Amino acid sequence: MFVIPAGLLLGAKATVESWWLWNQIPVTLGNLVGGFVFTGLALYSTYRARVAKSAPVTDEAHAMP
C-alpha cells in the first residue's frame, strides 16, 4: 500500500484511478473472499456437530422371540 502511492508522488506514469482500478479493488475483493472462505472453513471444521458412532448391530438384536 505504500509503494504505488509513493511512486505516484515521485512522478510515476500512473494515475490514482488506475491504481484503484487495477490494484486496490482486486486486492480488497480477494482479501474479503479469501478471509470469508478460509475463516469460514476453519470455524466450520472446528465447531461442526459430530455424529455419534452407534454400536454395531448383532444378529441377536434381530432374533425373533
Order of alpha helices (4+ residues) and beta strands (2+ residues): alpha-alpha-alpha
